[in-house]
Amino acid sequence: MIQKPSEFCAVVLAGGNGHKMKDLTESCPKFLMPVANRPMIFYPIRAAVDAGFDSITVIVSEKDSRKLKEALKILFSGTEMASIKLCTINADDDLGTLEAVLQNKKVLCPSGLWKHLCVFSCDSITDFSIQSLCDLNRIYECPIATALSKCHLKWNEIIKIGTKVKSKKKFFDVIGLDESRKQICFYQTDEEIQDQIVVGNISELGKIKLHTQLIDPHIYVISSSLLQEISEDDKLRDNLTRIKSEAIPYIVKKSDYGDISLYSDEDCKSRKFSPCRYLMLESSDLAWRADSVNNLYEANRKILQLMLTSQKRKCESSRNAFECPANSFLAGTNLIGLSSTFGDQNKGKVSEWLKNNIVGQDCKIGKSKLTGCVVFNDVVIGDNCVLENCVLANSCVIGDGCELTNVLVAASQTVQSKSKLSNETVKKLVQFQ
């Protein structure tokens, strides 16, 4: 639990349009995308509630606020809801993550004085101690404290769902860490890197480790003093609109590291910040973002595995977020919505045909073989189908005898009987007049 919770308040950012998974979010807000038969926003809010924050504010677009209210009433008890409030923004404003925080000071901090903020993205799915991240802020009085994790999945091990699109991303973020002092000493985002990494003082590389494949689950503790400084400086406020891609690189470049710096003197003429700090998560900690179709699919796989492991050990998990939800049950290696049906098959025997799947509510599945699929709600699957590693969105229909591998089917779309598809996206075609 958070010590001195009155010093901190939690913010969950849920106002984005989910452009990285637009084939799914055109029919449903991103924060309601299912992860193990719960809306993804359940996970960051559950983490904030369990951490003991007195105040949890969810920033959401006005057009989606009613849907969010309805979802929260189902997901959280009345006592828990007492600490949760909504802050609505205009969906057309397209605010950056830091911009959304700064523009809503009156809602986040009614007293008029900034508190330390623990900021979550709505797609952050983790199980590490939020207390540890807040302690970094308290001990070092750092402007920003962030969690990082070493990626144990290689790029070619991540299952690609839907039509293959040539990635525009040529590079990964490059982060330099001073492990002895838990300082972030170098930070160059993939957007900044053109054809080379620019290191000002190459002689200091021996003291700092450069990393290129760290996972940032987008959970940050931002100090009240930094928020105050940015909000009072028009130039900073205009230039630092995003936490990860703008604020952290700027502060890292303008921090005083004493005898260690990878930046040239010219870059750091006005060093005025204390260093940002990081919490390196354990290999057993879950740290993920469900910010794209592939990552949403992987998040479902990871949490299903946690549920199955907990069941196998026959122990009650103390981590409420990763217990089997009340609307579902575990059958073999599958998570199944209670209201889904399987033709003439007994629910207890579905494991003969289904392996490692997540099936939502009110689905109707014939005698078909499914492996590693994520099935949303109200989906109909005919007989004699073979489906592997597919994502099937709400109310889609899969005809008899289909063979689908690594296929994304958007909401309310129909796949004709006996179709054979691999690495394709089935979606509504845009009609041009």
Protein Blocks (a to p, Z undefined) as FASTA:
>chain_A
ZZhkllpccdddfkbgolmlmmmmmmocfklpceehiafklmmmmmmmmnopabdcdddd
fklmmmmmmmmmmmpcfklmmmpccddddfklopafklmmmmmmmmmmmnopacdddddd
fkbccfbdfklmmmmmmmnopabdcdddddfbdfklpccehjddddfbfbdcdddddfkn
opafbdcdfklpmkbccdfblmlmmmpccdfbbccehiacddfklmmmmmmmmklmmmmm
bfklmmmmmmmmmpcehjacfbdfklmmmgcbdcdddddddfkbccdddfbfklmmmmmm
mmmmmmmmmmmnopacfblklgccfkbccehjaccdfkbcehjacfklmmmmgghiacde
hiacdddddehiacdehiacdehiacehiacdehiacdehiacehiacdehiacdehiac
ehiadddddddZZ
